[in-house]
Amino acid sequence: MRAAWYETNGPAAEVLKLGELPDPQPGPGELRANGVLAACSSMGEPKPVFPYYDLFRQNPVIRPVLVYSMSDAAKAQAHADIARWIAEAKPQFAIAARFPLSDVVQAHLAVERGEKIGHVILAID
């Protein structure tokens, strides 16, 4: 990307550089400027608090997502995008807990309480 930057302090005419830099790649927990922040519903936090001014500076689109009201075409596209991502990125998922199917109620409660970091797995035997 074409960019302007400085590496030392001083008068702009002396320290400002202009040239090409690699496109920035956001890290975990970061949002690219003018990016889209998609949020799914969670019963764990019905009124989420977020750092307004930190987000404000990034100029994001905040898009709530309710799967139940998505069109069939949007769901099909989401399935295709997820399948492509899994095939290309080979993601590794954090498993927070495993429950037998007979403990489905306890598994659901573990998710709703928000105590687990990662995925809760039901084993179907």
N, C-alpha and C positions, 0 to 999 in steps of 0.2 A: 504494500500500500504506500501511497505517497504521504509523507508525514513531515511535520516540523517538530523539532525537539531541541533541548539543550542539555548539556552534560556538566556545565560549570555555571557559576553565577557571574553576572556582569551585564554590561549594556547589551540589549537585544541584538543590535547590529553586529556585535563581536562574538556572541555565544550561540545565537540561534542557528541551527543547522537545518537544511532542507534536503530530503532525499527519499530513498526507498527503505522501508522496514518491513519485516514479516508481519502478516496479519496477526493481531493478538488472539490468543487462544485462552478462553476463560478456564480457570481451574475450578475444582470442586467448590460449590457455594458462591461462585461468581456468575455474573450475568454480563454478556456482551452488550455494549452500548446499542440502543435501539433494538434489543432482543425481545423475545416473547417469553413471558413467565406464565406457564400454564399451571393451574392449581385445581386439583381434584378435591371433592368434598371429603371431610373427615369429621366424624362425630367426636373425635378426641379433642378438637379445638374449634367450637362453633363460631367464635369471634377471634380469629387470629390477629395478632399484633405483628406489625412488620416495620422495618426501618424506613420510614417514608422518605427522608431526605437522601439516604444512600441510594434508594431506588430512583428517586426523582432525578438525580444526576445522570443516571443511565438511560433515561427516557424510554422505559420499557412499555410494551403492551402487556397488560395484565389480563389474562384470559381464563375465567373460570370455566371448568369443563364438567358437565353433567352427562355422563355416558348415556343415561336413560333417555335424554332428549336429543341425542345426536341422530342425524339421518342415517339410513342404512348405507348410503354411499360414503359418509364420513367414517362410519365404523369399519367398512371394508378397507378404506384407505389406511386407517389406523392399524388394522391387522397386517396389511401389506408392509407398512413402515416398520412395525415391530419385528416382523419376520425377517426383513432385510437387515435391520440393525443387529438382530441376534446372529444371523449368518455372517455378517461382515465383522462385527466387533467381538464376537465370542465373549459376551459379558459374563462376569462371575457375580453371583447373587449372594448376599449375606443371608444366612438362614438363622433366624432368631430362636425358633422353637419348632418342634415337630410333635404332632398329636395324632393318635389313632382316630379313625373316623368316629368311633364311639364317643370320643371326647370333643365333638364338634362345638358344643356349647362353650367349653372352657377355651377352645381355640378362638372362637369368636370374641369372647370376653377379653382375652389377652390382646387382641387387635384393638378393640374398642377402648381399652384402658390406655393404650399408647405406651405401654411399658417396654415393649420389645423394639429393638432396633434391627431391622431386617425383615425377612419374610417369615410368616408363620405357615408351616406346611401341614396339610392333612394327609396321612398315609391311608390309602385305600387298599385294604387287604382282601 
